[in-house]
Amino acid sequence: MTDLVLALDFGGTKIAVALVDPTGNVVRSSRVPTPPADPWDAVESLLSSVVQGATIAGVGIASAGPVDTVAGTVSPINVPSWQAFPLRSAVSSLFPGVPVELAGDGVCMALGEHRRGAGQGSKFMVGLVVSTGVGGGLVLNGHPFGGRTGNAGHIGHVVVDPDGPLCTCGGRGCVETIAGGPRMVAWARRAGWQAPDDADAAVLAAAALAGEEIPLEAFDRAGQAVGMAIAGAAAVCDLDLAVIGGGVAQAGELLFEPVRRTLKTHAGLSYLEGLEVRAAELGGEAGLVGAAALIR
């Protein structure tokens, strides 16, 4: 096949590469943990092993951010050695003569779900990843929207509590400070939850499903924060859908029920009456499918 796209999804914890066909199906893929030092050698090796001599139509890149899609650089927060790293040109040098496109991983997640997942049929949607942090991306009028620098849709840093906790971005009360998995666990501990030292959001979810009051409240707080952020984004961008994925979202209705309840309160404008919330469907493939779609 000559219409395959090579997709790279680069994150602070993992690097994934895939060959994706025109329908958005992953033909071949591989992933490795992101090395703690300079990860370029790992990226180059993985790209070479997955392409295996295939003829490709282009390379689509999803990267943790901030990104700069004008300059083609990435500055992932969790990869100190890659600040303003010229990822687009570095990849282009490996595959001369084919287009190489770069977008933030939140945009690619949203685009992937729009093309082949829970976002099918929507024209104006936000995709969210609620996990260690909270990321997001926009698809507007059926097209990915990165804004001026490629970072539009970064919903995790919408402020939902002006007097809330300090955030890694330097602000206060961002969605991420309430709905990020480690932040949820830390809040529950401060509220009196007794749990093992290595307890994470999955342990918190299990405790909530067992009916423990503090873990239930932690998920309620997180769902309200996510719901408020969706309501704000929907009001600004006239959205019809929010698709939510990520590790914390695996808790299902523990998160989704307070999200929907909050939207009933905060998304009251008439044009938001049909706003839907759906669970993401593609899991870890969403970013790869979205990255490939940058080339279509």
Salt bridges, closest charged atoms under 4 A:
ASP9 OD2 - LYS14 NZ 3.63
GLU176 OE1 - HIS157 NE2 3.74
ASP220 OD1 - ARG261 NH2 2.45
GLU253 OE2 - ARG260 NH1 3.13
GLU257 OE1 - ARG261 NH2 2.96
GLU276 OE2 - ARG278 NH2 3.14
GLU285 OE1 - ARG116 NH2 2.81
